[in-house]
Amino acid sequence: MADSTQPDDHTAAVKPYNPYQDLDAPIKKLYHLPTSPENLFPDVASRPYRSWGNNLQHCTGICFLSGGTVGLVHGAVKGLKAAGAGESRKVMMSRALSSGLELGGRYSGTMGILGFYFSVIESGIDSYRGKEGILNTGAAGFGAGAMYKAARGPRAMAVAGVIGGAAAVAAVSGKTAVKKYVGEVGVWGF
């Protein structure tokens, strides 16, 4: 039996299927991306400072990774110095890795907590004042240092607060100097 949906004569032109035939977009428009940041929520776009969630992730993550890296390197050097004379390379490497991982975990936890305290305090101050500034950063550094050493008493809190505030102000000043004298680096939020 013959199929009634198919044409009987073979003179009908057969055109191959082209999935791109309806796509009339020039290639230049396809890769023309906006250079300004796009925000999902308009209230976030109007703020002159980062949102608290963005600040929390940024500060805590950077501090955690930095502390882990510094602790890993410090522990590895410490482990290599503690190696005895005549130890095999396997034992020396094992000692360096063990010491590095131990100190890396300790430093990353400490720095992660400090970054968390700093970001929460800075976000609160930014929200209260309605703008960012070196005053907010210094106060957040002071508060983070003081909170971290709160269990050791008021004197330890004051010393840690001053160190934390000075470190935060030095970091912001260094970032400003890099932007001024080097330009936009495009690394780690500079």
Summary of the structure (lengths in Angstrom):
residues: 190
radius of gyration: 29.2
end to end distance: 75.5
largest distance: 100.2
contacts: 468
relative contact order: 0.09
helix: 66%
strand: 0%
